[in-house]
Amino acid sequence: MIELRGLTKVYGPTKAVDDLSFTVKPGIVTGFLGPNVGALLDAKWVHPNRSARAHLQWMAASNGIP
């Protein structure tokens, strides 16, 4: 189970999340919406020989993330 209570996230002057609370119960499919680097850990459909690690490194580099 994943439980989150009272999360607030601020990026500089922007409050991206304000007092978020939720519980994800086992066996429930849950989606999280919002901007991200679009990480796909099973990258075989993008490139059949690319590992998940190589894919994440490529995604980070292409988005200017160290």
Steps between C-alpha positions, in 0.01 A plus 500: 500500500613856428371773728565871464379771736530877468755517216589846377760554226634839401729583206632851555193729511264231364303272732456187290323288763313629804409275793448182293395183683412159357529125553576245228374159603656173381354370175364837388624658178587863570613769255691815587444790262726796440816604322797266526783362281266227374713219638414162356688225679421237238654677203501202265235654274711818467824316430514119524857493638473788749502420872277683748809669644617618156149623423482705822846644430390596149176656628688699766761624251237596243318705765808667648484304826834392653 
